Amino acid sequence: MSDAVFRAATAADVPAIIALLADDVLGAARERPGDPAYDAAFAAIAADPNQLLAVAEVGGRIVGCLQLTFIPGISHRGAWRGQIESVRIGADQRGSGLGRRMMVWAMDQCRARGCRLVQLTTDKSRADAKRFYETLGFVASHEGMKTILRR
């Protein structure tokens, strides 16, 4: 796996990212490959200096992705925090160590930006993901809550 490259995504990577996001039970129900809304979302992410949509590339193929948001805060003595979301590793790469390397890379990006903590959420149905994040030092210390805003 030494040939893996972690980098900021480009607009050309969006279809591969959406394919990764759609390649599981939860993602298949919510993602719509080919929807032009993804292009607008990518443009907004790319224009925001506190956002980083990143990919893992092996042999010229996108095999992983995640999104980092750098959040200024008043708590923790004004600490910045990194929020990691939309983490996916292609099915053929799972178990190879790529996910761990990608997460370590993401945490290093947070350190480089001066973040004092990193947080993430994972769906409660993703028991394997929860165990994986725990091996990286993440602790389920808070109860997260979300609501879907209807138009």
DSSP file with accessible surface (Angstrom, degrees, kcal/mol):
  #  RESIDUE AA STRUCTURE BP1 BP2  ACC     N-H-->O    O-->H-N    N-H-->O    O-->H-N    TCO  KAPPA ALPHA  PHI   PSI    X-CA   Y-CA   Z-CA
    1    1 A M    >         0   0   76      0, 0.0     3,-1.6     0, 0.0    95,-0.0   0.000 360.0 360.0 360.0  11.7    0.0    0.0    0.0
    2    2 A S  T 3   +     0   0  119      1,-0.3    56,-0.0    56,-0.0     0, 0.0   0.680 360.0  65.4 -68.7 -13.0    3.1    2.3   -0.2
    3    3 A D  T 3  S+     0   0   89      2,-0.1    56,-0.4    56,-0.0    -1,-0.3   0.370  72.5 122.4 -92.2   9.1    1.8    3.8   -3.4
    4    4 A A    <   -     0   0   12     -3,-1.6     2,-0.4    54,-0.1    54,-0.2  -0.488  44.9-161.8 -71.4 136.8   -1.3    5.4   -1.8
    5    5 A V  E     -A   57   0A  75     52,-2.4    52,-2.8    -2,-0.2     2,-0.5  -0.982   5.0-157.8-120.4 131.6   -1.5    9.2   -2.3
    6    6 A F  E     +A   56   0A  34     -2,-0.4     2,-0.3    50,-0.2    50,-0.2  -0.943  31.8 145.5-108.6 128.9   -3.7   11.3   -0.1
    7    7 A R  E     -A   55   0A  63     48,-2.1    48,-2.8    -2,-0.5     2,-0.1  -0.967  53.0 -75.8-155.6 166.2   -4.6   14.7   -1.7
    8    8 A A  E     -A   54   0A  55     -2,-0.3    46,-0.3    46,-0.2     2,-0.1  -0.441  56.8-112.4 -65.6 140.3   -7.3   17.3   -2.0
    9    9 A A        -     0   0   13     44,-3.4     2,-0.3    -2,-0.1    44,-0.2  -0.379  26.4-149.0 -72.6 154.2  -10.0   16.2   -4.4
   10   10 A T    >>  -     0   0   66     -2,-0.1     3,-1.7     1,-0.1     4,-0.5  -0.760  32.9-101.5-113.6 168.4  -10.5   17.9   -7.7
   11   11 A A  G >4 S+     0   0   61      1,-0.3     3,-1.3    -2,-0.3    31,-0.1   0.857 122.6  61.4 -58.3 -33.4  -13.8   18.4   -9.6
   12   12 A A  G 34 S+     0   0   86      1,-0.3     4,-0.3     2,-0.1    -1,-0.3   0.735  98.8  57.6 -66.7 -19.6  -12.8   15.4  -11.8
   13   13 A D  G <> S+     0   0   15     -3,-1.7     4,-2.3     1,-0.2     3,-0.4   0.613  79.8  92.0 -83.8 -13.9  -12.8   13.2   -8.7
   14   14 A V  H <X S+     0   0    9     -3,-1.3     4,-2.8    -4,-0.5     5,-0.3   0.898  82.2  51.4 -55.5 -47.6  -16.4   13.9   -7.8
   15   15 A P  H  > S+     0   0   93      0, 0.0     4,-2.2     0, 0.0    -1,-0.2   0.922 112.3  47.3 -58.3 -38.9  -18.0   11.0   -9.7
   16   16 A A  H  > S+     0   0   35     -3,-0.4     4,-2.0    -4,-0.3    -2,-0.2   0.890 111.7  50.9 -68.2 -37.5  -15.6    8.5   -8.0
   17   17 A I  H  X S+     0   0    7     -4,-2.3     4,-2.5     2,-0.2     5,-0.2   0.941 110.5  48.2 -64.2 -46.1  -16.3   10.1   -4.6
   18   18 A I  H  X S+     0   0   11     -4,-2.8     4,-2.1     1,-0.2    -2,-0.2   0.899 108.6  54.7 -64.1 -37.2  -20.0    9.8   -5.1
   19   19 A A  H  X S+     0   0   55     -4,-2.2     4,-0.7    -5,-0.3    -1,-0.2   0.918 109.5  47.7 -61.7 -41.1  -19.6    6.1   -6.2
   20   20 A L  H >< S+     0   0   17     -4,-2.0     3,-0.9     1,-0.2    -2,-0.2   0.925 111.7  49.6 -63.4 -44.5  -17.7    5.4   -2.9
   21   21 A L  H 3< S+     0   0   16     -4,-2.5    -1,-0.2     1,-0.2    -2,-0.2   0.830 112.7  47.8 -65.1 -30.2  -20.4    7.2   -0.9
   22   22 A A  H 3< S+     0   0   21     -4,-2.1     2,-1.4    -5,-0.2    -1,-0.2   0.564  86.2  95.0 -86.6  -6.7  -23.2    5.2   -2.6
   23   23 A D  S << S+     0   0   88     -3,-0.9     2,-0.3    -4,-0.7    -1,-0.2  -0.274  78.1  53.4 -90.5  50.6  -21.5    1.8   -2.2
   24   24 A D  S  > S-     0   0   37     -2,-1.4     4,-2.9    -3,-0.1     5,-0.2  -0.959  95.9 -91.3-163.0 173.6  -23.1    0.6    0.9
   25   25 A V  H  > S+     0   0  129     -2,-0.3     4,-1.0     1,-0.2    -1,-0.1   0.916 123.1  41.5 -59.2 -46.9  -26.6    0.1    2.3
   26   26 A L  H  > S+     0   0   46      1,-0.2     4,-0.7     2,-0.2     3,-0.4   0.936 118.1  45.6 -68.3 -46.0  -27.0    3.6    3.8
   27   27 A G  H >> S+     0   0    0      1,-0.2     4,-3.0     2,-0.2     3,-0.9   0.872 105.2  60.4 -66.9 -36.2  -25.3    5.4    1.0
   28   28 A A  H 3< S+     0   0   58     -4,-2.9    -1,-0.2     1,-0.3    -2,-0.2   0.832 104.6  51.6 -61.1 -29.7  -27.3    3.6   -1.7
   29   29 A A  H 3< S+     0   0   74     -4,-1.0    -1,-0.3    -3,-0.4    -2,-0.2   0.713 122.6  26.7 -79.7 -20.5  -30.5    5.0   -0.2
   30   30 A R  H << S+     0   0  127     -3,-0.9     2,-0.3    -4,-0.7    -2,-0.2   0.661 101.3  81.2-118.3 -22.8  -29.4    8.6   -0.1
   31   31 A E     <  -     0   0   33     -4,-3.0   -13,-0.0    -5,-0.1   -12,-0.0  -0.650  50.4-166.0 -90.8 150.5  -26.8    9.2   -2.9
   32   32 A R    >   -     0   0  137     -2,-0.3     3,-2.2     3,-0.1   -13,-0.1  -0.775  16.5-145.1-134.1  84.5  -27.7    9.8   -6.5
   33   33 A P  T 3  S+     0   0   90      0, 0.0    -2,-0.0     0, 0.0     0, 0.0  -0.219  86.7  28.6 -50.6 137.8  -24.7    9.5   -8.8
   34   34 A G  T 3  S+     0   0   77      1,-0.3     0, 0.0     2,-0.0     0, 0.0   0.263  81.9 139.8  93.1 -10.5  -25.0   12.0  -11.7
   35   35 A D    X   -     0   0   69     -3,-2.2     3,-1.6     1,-0.2     4,-0.4  -0.488  52.9-140.1 -67.6 127.7  -27.0   14.5   -9.7
   36   36 A P  T >> S+     0   0   96      0, 0.0     4,-1.3     0, 0.0     3,-0.9   0.690  92.9  81.3 -65.4 -13.3  -25.8   18.0  -10.6
   37   37 A A  H 3> S+     0   0   58      1,-0.2     4,-2.3     2,-0.2     5,-0.2   0.820  83.1  63.0 -60.8 -28.6  -26.1   19.1   -7.0
   38   38 A Y  H <> S+     0   0   41     -3,-1.6     4,-2.7     1,-0.2    -1,-0.2   0.860  98.1  54.4 -65.4 -34.8  -22.8   17.4   -6.3
   39   39 A D  H <> S+     0   0  101     -3,-0.9     4,-2.3    -4,-0.4    -1,-0.2   0.919 109.8  46.4 -65.8 -41.9  -21.0   19.8   -8.6
   40   40 A A  H  X S+     0   0   66     -4,-1.3     4,-2.2     2,-0.2    -2,-0.2   0.905 112.7  50.9 -65.5 -39.9  -22.4   22.8   -6.7
   41   41 A A  H  X S+     0   0   49     -4,-2.3     4,-2.5     2,-0.2    -2,-0.2   0.930 110.0  49.3 -63.1 -44.1  -21.5   21.2   -3.4
   42   42 A F  H  X S+     0   0   31     -4,-2.7     4,-3.2     1,-0.2     5,-0.2   0.928 109.3  52.4 -61.6 -43.2  -17.9   20.6   -4.6
   43   43 A A  H  X S+     0   0   57     -4,-2.3     4,-1.7     1,-0.2    -1,-0.2   0.913 110.8  47.5 -60.0 -42.0  -17.6   24.2   -5.7
   44   44 A A  H  X S+     0   0   62     -4,-2.2     4,-0.7     2,-0.2    -1,-0.2   0.916 113.8  47.1 -66.0 -42.1  -18.7   25.4   -2.3
   45   45 A I  H >< S+     0   0   29     -4,-2.5     3,-1.1     1,-0.2     6,-0.3   0.945 112.0  49.9 -63.2 -47.0  -16.3   23.1   -0.5
   46   46 A A  H 3< S+     0   0   68     -4,-3.2    -1,-0.2     1,-0.3    -2,-0.2   0.812 109.8  51.9 -63.8 -29.1  -13.4   24.0   -2.8
   47   47 A A  H 3< S+     0   0   82     -4,-1.7    -1,-0.3    -5,-0.2    -2,-0.2   0.616  94.0  83.4 -83.0 -11.9  -14.1   27.7   -2.2
   48   48 A D    X<  -     0   0   61     -3,-1.1     3,-1.9    -4,-0.7    -1,-0.0  -0.816  65.3-155.7 -99.4 117.0  -14.1   27.5    1.6
   49   49 A P  T 3  S+     0   0  101      0, 0.0    -1,-0.1     0, 0.0    -4,-0.0   0.660  93.7  59.7 -66.5 -13.3  -10.6   27.5    3.2
   50   50 A N  T 3  S+     0   0   44     19,-0.1    20,-2.8    -5,-0.0     2,-0.4   0.205  96.1  76.7 -98.2  15.9  -12.0   25.6    6.2
   51   51 A Q  E <   - B   0  69A  44     -3,-1.9     2,-0.4    -6,-0.3    18,-0.2  -0.965  52.4-178.4-123.8 143.6  -13.0   22.6    4.1
   52   52 A L  E     - B   0  68A  33     16,-2.5    16,-3.3    -2,-0.4     2,-0.6  -0.903   7.9-168.1-142.7 108.4  -10.9   19.9    2.6
   53   53 A L  E     - B   0  67A  21     -2,-0.4   -44,-3.4    14,-0.2     2,-0.3  -0.894  25.9-172.5 -91.2 119.7  -12.5   17.1    0.6
   54   54 A A  E     -AB   8  66A   2     12,-3.0    12,-1.9    -2,-0.6     2,-0.3  -0.856  14.8-160.7-121.4 153.6   -9.7   14.6    0.2
   55   55 A V  E     -AB   7  65A   1    -48,-2.8   -48,-2.1    -2,-0.3     2,-0.5  -0.913  15.9-136.9-127.7 156.3   -9.2   11.4   -1.7
   56   56 A A  E     -AB   6  64A   0      8,-2.4     7,-2.9    -2,-0.3     8,-1.2  -0.967  26.9-166.1-108.3 128.6   -6.9    8.4   -1.4
   57   57 A E  E     -AB   5  62A  46    -52,-2.8   -52,-2.4    -2,-0.5     2,-0.4  -0.962  11.7-179.2-122.1 131.7   -5.6    7.3   -4.8
   58   58 A V  E >  S- B   0  61A  22      3,-2.6     3,-1.9    -2,-0.4   -54,-0.1  -0.993  76.0 -12.8-130.0 123.5   -3.8    4.1   -5.6
   59   59 A G  T 3  S-     0   0   73     -2,-0.4    -1,-0.1   -56,-0.4     3,-0.1   0.845 129.2 -53.6  57.8  34.4   -2.5    3.4   -9.1
   60   60 A G  T 3  S+     0   0   59      1,-0.2     2,-0.4     0, 0.0    -1,-0.3   0.491 116.2 113.5  80.2   4.9   -4.4    6.4  -10.5
   61   61 A R  E <  S-B   58   0A 117     -3,-1.9    -3,-2.6   -45,-0.0     2,-0.5  -0.906  70.1-123.9-115.0 135.6   -7.7    5.2   -9.1
   62   62 A I  E     +B   57   0A  23     -2,-0.4    -5,-0.2    -5,-0.2     3,-0.1  -0.650  40.0 160.9 -76.2 118.4   -9.7    6.9   -6.3
   63   63 A V  E     +     0   0A   1     -7,-2.9    27,-3.4    -2,-0.5     2,-0.3   0.372  58.4  22.2-122.7   0.8  -10.2    4.2   -3.6
   64   64 A G  E     -BC  56  89A   0     -8,-1.2    -8,-2.4    25,-0.3     2,-0.3  -0.986  57.0-178.2-162.7 159.1  -11.0    6.4   -0.5
   65   65 A C  E     +BC  55  88A   1     23,-2.4    23,-2.4    -2,-0.3     2,-0.3  -0.983   5.2 169.3-155.6 162.0  -12.4    9.7    0.5
   66   66 A L  E     -B   54   0A   0    -12,-1.9   -12,-3.0    -2,-0.3     2,-0.4  -0.947  24.8-130.4-164.4 161.7  -13.2   11.9    3.5
   67   67 A Q  E     -BC  53  85A  40     18,-3.1    18,-2.6    -2,-0.3     2,-0.4  -0.990  16.7-161.4-122.3 130.8  -14.2   15.5    4.2
   68   68 A L  E     -BC  52  84A   0    -16,-3.3   -16,-2.5    -2,-0.4     2,-0.4  -0.918   3.2-169.3-108.5 134.0  -12.4   17.6    6.8
   69   69 A T  E     -BC  51  83A  30     14,-2.2    14,-2.8    -2,-0.4     2,-0.6  -0.995  12.9-148.2-121.1 129.1  -14.0   20.7    8.3
   70   70 A F  E     - C   0  82A   7    -20,-2.8    12,-0.2    -2,-0.4    -2,-0.0  -0.890  20.0-166.3 -99.6 118.1  -11.8   23.0   10.4
   71   71 A I  E     - C   0  81A  55     10,-3.1    10,-2.3    -2,-0.6     2,-0.2  -0.915  13.6-145.1-115.7 119.3  -14.0   24.7   13.0
   72   72 A P        -     0   0   74      0, 0.0     2,-0.3     0, 0.0     8,-0.2  -0.514  28.7-173.6 -74.3 147.7  -13.1   27.6   15.1
   73   73 A G        -     0   0   28      5,-0.3    -2,-0.0     6,-0.3     0, 0.0  -0.974  37.2-148.3-142.8 159.9  -14.5   27.5   18.6
   74   74 A I  S  > S+     0   0  162     -2,-0.3     4,-1.3     4,-0.1     3,-0.3   0.750  80.8  78.6 -94.8 -29.9  -14.9   29.5   21.8
   75   75 A S  H  > S+     0   0   60      2,-0.2     4,-1.4     1,-0.2     3,-0.3  -0.213  82.6  40.7 -76.1 170.9  -14.8   26.4   24.1
   76   76 A H  H  4 S-     0   0  114      1,-0.2     3,-0.4     2,-0.2    -1,-0.2   0.915 141.5 -58.0  56.0  40.5  -11.6   24.6   25.1
   77   77 A R  H  4 S-     0   0  213     -3,-0.3    -1,-0.2     1,-0.2    -2,-0.2   0.873 106.1 -46.6  58.6  42.6  -10.0   28.0   25.4
   78   78 A G  H  < S+     0   0   34     -4,-1.3    -5,-0.3    -3,-0.3    -1,-0.2   0.741  91.1 173.0  77.4  25.1  -10.7   29.0   21.8
   79   79 A A     <  -     0   0    2     -4,-1.4     2,-0.3    -3,-0.4    -6,-0.3  -0.341  28.8-133.9 -71.5 143.0   -9.6   25.7   20.3
   80   80 A W  E     - d   0 115A  85     34,-0.5    36,-2.7    -8,-0.2    37,-0.8  -0.672  24.8-160.9 -83.1 149.7  -10.0   24.8   16.7
   81   81 A R  E     -Cd  71 117A  45    -10,-2.3   -10,-3.1    -2,-0.3     2,-0.5  -0.960  13.4-132.8-132.2 152.7  -11.3   21.4   16.0
   82   82 A G  E     -Cd  70 118A   0     35,-2.4    37,-3.1    -2,-0.3     2,-0.5  -0.894  14.7-158.4-102.9 133.4  -11.3   19.1   13.0
   83   83 A Q  E     -Cd  69 119A  31    -14,-2.8   -14,-2.2    -2,-0.5     2,-0.5  -0.967   6.6-160.4-111.2 122.4  -14.5   17.4   12.0
   84   84 A I  E     +Cd  68 120A   0     35,-2.6    37,-0.7    -2,-0.5     2,-0.3  -0.913  22.5 156.4-106.3 127.6  -14.1   14.3    9.8
   85   85 A E  E     +C   67   0A  49    -18,-2.6   -18,-3.1    -2,-0.5    37,-0.1  -0.889  45.6  36.8-140.1 170.2  -17.1   13.1    7.8
   86   86 A S  E     +     0   0A  45     -2,-0.3     2,-0.5   -20,-0.2    -1,-0.1   0.857  68.4 176.3  54.4  43.4  -17.9   11.1    4.7
   87   87 A V  E     +     0   0A  22    -21,-0.1     2,-0.3    -3,-0.1   -21,-0.2  -0.671   5.2 161.9 -81.4 125.1  -15.2    8.5    5.3
   88   88 A R  E     -C   65   0A  27    -23,-2.4   -23,-2.4    -2,-0.5     2,-0.4  -0.994  23.5-168.3-145.3 141.5  -15.2    5.7    2.8
   89   89 A I  E     -C   64   0A  18     -2,-0.3   -25,-0.3   -25,-0.2     5,-0.1  -0.994  39.1-103.7-123.4 134.5  -12.7    3.1    1.6
   90   90 A G    >>  -     0   0    5    -27,-3.4     3,-2.3    -2,-0.4     4,-0.9  -0.218  30.2-116.7 -57.2 144.5  -13.5    1.1   -1.5
   91   91 A A  G >4 S+     0   0   56      1,-0.3     3,-0.7     2,-0.2    -1,-0.1   0.853 114.6  55.6 -54.2 -36.9  -14.6   -2.5   -0.8
   92   92 A D  G 34 S+     0   0  101      1,-0.2    -1,-0.3     3,-0.0    -2,-0.1   0.602 109.7  47.2 -76.0  -7.0  -11.6   -4.0   -2.5
   93   93 A Q  G X4>S+     0   0   25     -3,-2.3     3,-1.8   -30,-0.2     5,-0.5   0.515  81.1 117.1-108.0  -9.4   -9.2   -2.0   -0.2
   94   94 A R  T <<5S+     0   0  132     -4,-0.9    -3,-0.0    -3,-0.7    -4,-0.0  -0.361  79.0  23.0 -64.6 139.1  -10.8   -2.7    3.1
   95   95 A G  T 3 5S+     0   0   89     -2,-0.0    -1,-0.3     1,-0.0    -4,-0.0   0.370  95.2 102.1  86.8  -2.0   -8.6   -4.5    5.5
   96   96 A S  T < 5S-     0   0   51     -3,-1.8    -2,-0.1   -95,-0.0    -4,-0.0   0.536  97.1-109.4 -89.2  -9.3   -5.4   -3.3    3.7
   97   97 A G  T  >5S+     0   0   36     -4,-0.2     4,-2.2     3,-0.0     5,-0.2   0.329  88.9 116.8  95.0  -6.5   -4.5   -0.6    6.2
   98   98 A L  H  ><S+     0   0    0     -5,-0.5     4,-2.8     1,-0.2     5,-0.2   0.908  71.7  53.6 -63.1 -41.9   -5.5    2.1    3.8
   99   99 A G  H  > S+     0   0   13     -6,-0.3     4,-2.5     1,-0.2    -1,-0.2   0.921 109.3  48.2 -60.0 -43.0   -8.3    3.4    6.0
  100  100 A R  H  > S+     0   0   98      2,-0.2     4,-2.6     1,-0.2     5,-0.2   0.939 112.8  48.3 -62.6 -45.4   -5.9    3.7    9.0
  101  101 A R  H  X S+     0   0   92     -4,-2.2     4,-2.4     1,-0.2    -2,-0.2   0.904 111.4  50.3 -63.3 -39.2   -3.3    5.5    6.9
  102  102 A M  H  X S+     0   0    2     -4,-2.8     4,-2.5     2,-0.2    -1,-0.2   0.918 111.5  47.8 -66.3 -40.9   -6.0    7.9    5.5
  103  103 A M  H  X S+     0   0    0     -4,-2.5     4,-2.6     2,-0.2    -2,-0.2   0.904 111.3  49.9 -67.7 -40.3   -7.3    8.7    9.0
  104  104 A V  H  X S+     0   0   60     -4,-2.6     4,-2.4     2,-0.2    -1,-0.2   0.929 110.9  50.6 -62.6 -42.8   -3.8    9.3   10.4
  105  105 A W  H  X S+     0   0   50     -4,-2.4     4,-2.0    -5,-0.2    -2,-0.2   0.931 110.4  49.7 -58.5 -45.1   -3.2   11.6    7.4
  106  106 A A  H  X S+     0   0    0     -4,-2.5     4,-1.9     1,-0.2    -2,-0.2   0.912 110.2  49.3 -62.1 -43.5   -6.4   13.5    8.2
  107  107 A M  H  X S+     0   0   27     -4,-2.6     4,-2.5     1,-0.2    -1,-0.2   0.884 108.7  53.7 -65.2 -35.1   -5.5   13.9   11.9
  108  108 A D  H  X S+     0   0   73     -4,-2.4     4,-2.5     2,-0.2    -1,-0.2   0.881 105.6  53.6 -64.2 -37.0   -2.1   15.2   10.8
  109  109 A Q  H  X S+     0   0   60     -4,-2.0     4,-1.3     2,-0.2    -2,-0.2   0.903 108.8  49.9 -62.1 -40.0   -3.9   17.8    8.6
  110  110 A C  H  <>S+     0   0    1     -4,-1.9     5,-2.6     2,-0.2     3,-0.3   0.924 110.0  49.3 -64.3 -45.0   -5.8   18.8   11.7
  111  111 A R  H ><5S+     0   0  159     -4,-2.5     3,-1.8     1,-0.2    -2,-0.2   0.919 108.3  54.0 -58.5 -44.5   -2.6   19.2   13.7
  112  112 A A  H 3<5S+     0   0   87     -4,-2.5    -1,-0.2     1,-0.3    -2,-0.2   0.798 107.1  51.6 -62.6 -27.7   -1.0   21.2   10.9
  113  113 A R  T 3<5S-     0   0   99     -4,-1.3    -1,-0.3    -3,-0.3    -2,-0.2   0.368 122.7-106.3 -89.0   2.9   -4.0   23.6   11.1
  114  114 A G  T < 5 +     0   0   47     -3,-1.8   -34,-0.5     1,-0.2    -3,-0.2   0.642  62.1 160.7  85.1  15.0   -3.7   24.0   14.8
  115  115 A C  E   < -d   80   0A  16     -5,-2.6    -1,-0.2    -6,-0.2   -34,-0.2  -0.445  29.1-162.4 -69.8 142.8   -6.6   21.9   15.9
  116  116 A R  E    S+     0   0A 131    -36,-2.7     2,-0.3     1,-0.2   -35,-0.2   0.559  73.6  21.3-100.6 -13.6   -6.6   20.7   19.5
  117  117 A L  E     -d   81   0A  44    -37,-0.8   -35,-2.4    -7,-0.1     2,-0.4  -0.986  62.2-148.1-149.8 158.6   -9.2   17.9   18.9
  118  118 A V  E     -d   82   0A  37     -2,-0.3     2,-0.3   -37,-0.2   -35,-0.2  -0.989  19.6-178.1-126.2 136.5  -10.7   15.9   16.2
  119  119 A Q  E     +d   83   0A  58    -37,-3.1   -35,-2.6    -2,-0.4     2,-0.3  -0.909   5.3 171.6-132.0 160.2  -14.3   14.7   16.1
  120  120 A L  E     -d   84   0A  33     -2,-0.3     2,-0.3   -37,-0.2   -35,-0.1  -0.968  20.8-136.4-156.1 165.0  -16.4   12.6   13.9
  121  121 A T        -     0   0   54    -37,-0.7     2,-0.3    -2,-0.3    -2,-0.0  -0.937  15.5-172.6-122.7 153.3  -19.8   10.9   13.8
  122  122 A T        -     0   0   45     -2,-0.3    -2,-0.0   -37,-0.1     2,-0.0  -0.991  35.8 -98.9-141.8 143.3  -20.6    7.5   12.5
  123  123 A D    >   -     0   0   73     -2,-0.3     3,-2.3     1,-0.1     7,-0.2  -0.354  30.9-124.8 -61.0 139.3  -24.0    5.9   12.0
  124  124 A K  T 3  S+     0   0  170      1,-0.3    -1,-0.1     6,-0.0     6,-0.1   0.754 109.6  62.6 -59.9 -23.2  -25.0    3.7   15.0
  125  125 A S  T 3  S+     0   0   81      1,-0.2     2,-1.4     2,-0.1    -1,-0.3   0.608  83.1  84.4 -77.7  -8.9  -25.6    0.8   12.5
  126  126 A R    <>  +     0   0   60     -3,-2.3     4,-2.3     1,-0.2    -1,-0.2  -0.515  48.7 159.5 -94.4  71.3  -21.9    0.9   11.5
  127  127 A A  H  > S+     0   0   49     -2,-1.4     4,-2.4     1,-0.2    -1,-0.2   0.884  73.4  52.5 -62.0 -39.8  -20.5   -1.3   14.3
  128  128 A D  H  > S+     0   0  117     -3,-0.2     4,-2.4     1,-0.2    -1,-0.2   0.911 109.5  49.4 -63.7 -41.0  -17.3   -2.1   12.3
  129  129 A A  H  > S+     0   0   24      2,-0.2     4,-2.9     1,-0.2     5,-0.2   0.926 109.3  52.2 -64.1 -42.8  -16.6    1.6   11.7
  130  130 A K  H  X S+     0   0   94     -4,-2.3     4,-2.2     1,-0.2    -2,-0.2   0.940 110.6  47.5 -59.3 -46.1  -17.1    2.4   15.4
  131  131 A R  H  X S+     0   0  133     -4,-2.4     4,-1.7     1,-0.2    -1,-0.2   0.914 111.4  52.0 -61.2 -41.9  -14.6   -0.3   16.4
  132  132 A F  H  X S+     0   0   58     -4,-2.4     4,-0.7     1,-0.2     3,-0.4   0.952 109.7  47.9 -59.5 -48.5  -12.2    1.0   13.7
  133  133 A Y  H ><>S+     0   0   22     -4,-2.9     5,-2.1     1,-0.2     3,-1.0   0.878 106.9  57.5 -63.5 -35.4  -12.4    4.6   15.0
  134  134 A E  H ><5S+     0   0   85     -4,-2.2     3,-1.8     1,-0.3    -1,-0.2   0.879  99.7  58.0 -62.8 -35.9  -11.9    3.3   18.6
  135  135 A T  H 3<5S+     0   0   85     -4,-1.7    -1,-0.3    -3,-0.4    -2,-0.2   0.732 103.4  54.9 -66.5 -18.6   -8.6    1.7   17.6
  136  136 A L  T <<5S-     0   0   28     -3,-1.0    -1,-0.3    -4,-0.7    -2,-0.2   0.362 129.5 -96.5 -92.8   2.1   -7.5    5.2   16.4
  137  137 A G  T < 5S+     0   0   59     -3,-1.8    -3,-0.2     1,-0.3     2,-0.2   0.444  75.8 143.7  99.6   0.6   -8.2    6.7   19.9
  138  138 A F      < -     0   0   33     -5,-2.1     2,-0.4    -6,-0.1    -1,-0.3  -0.532  31.8-160.1 -74.4 142.2  -11.7    8.0   19.3
  139  139 A V        -     0   0  116     -2,-0.2     2,-2.3     0, 0.0     3,-0.2  -0.978  25.1-127.0-125.2 136.0  -14.1    7.7   22.2
  140  140 A A        +     0   0   74     -2,-0.4    -2,-0.0     1,-0.2   -10,-0.0  -0.487  55.0 147.5 -78.1  72.4  -17.9    7.8   22.1
  141  141 A S        +     0   0   86     -2,-2.3     2,-0.3     2,-0.0    -1,-0.2   0.624  55.8  41.2 -88.6 -14.3  -17.9   10.6   24.8
  142  142 A H  S    S-     0   0  162     -3,-0.2     2,-0.7     0, 0.0     0, 0.0  -0.920  77.7-120.3-132.4 157.4  -21.0   12.5   23.6
  143  143 A E        -     0   0  134     -2,-0.3     2,-0.2     2,-0.0    -2,-0.0  -0.887  34.0-149.6 -97.7 113.0  -24.4   11.6   22.3
  144  144 A G        -     0   0   56     -2,-0.7     2,-0.3     2,-0.0   -23,-0.0  -0.579  12.7-167.8 -83.3 149.1  -24.7   13.1   18.8
  145  145 A M        +     0   0  170     -2,-0.2     2,-0.3     2,-0.0    -2,-0.0  -0.988   7.4 176.4-136.9 145.1  -28.1   14.2   17.5
  146  146 A K        -     0   0  168     -2,-0.3     2,-0.3     2,-0.0    -2,-0.0  -0.967  10.6-163.6-140.5 158.7  -29.2   15.2   14.0
  147  147 A T        -     0   0  116     -2,-0.3     2,-0.5     2,-0.0    -2,-0.0  -0.990  22.8-125.7-140.8 145.6  -32.4   16.2   12.3
  148  148 A I        -     0   0  114     -2,-0.3     2,-0.6     1,-0.0    -2,-0.0  -0.799  23.7-138.5 -88.9 125.8  -33.2   16.4    8.6
  149  149 A L        -     0   0  153     -2,-0.5     2,-0.3     1,-0.0    -2,-0.0  -0.764  16.6-146.4 -86.7 121.0  -34.5   19.8    7.5
  150  150 A R              0   0  206     -2,-0.6    -1,-0.0     1,-0.1     0, 0.0  -0.646 360.0 360.0 -86.7 144.7  -37.4   19.4    5.1
  151  151 A R              0   0  294     -2,-0.3    -1,-0.1     0, 0.0     0, 0.0  -0.446 360.0 360.0 -81.9 360.0  -37.8   22.0    2.4
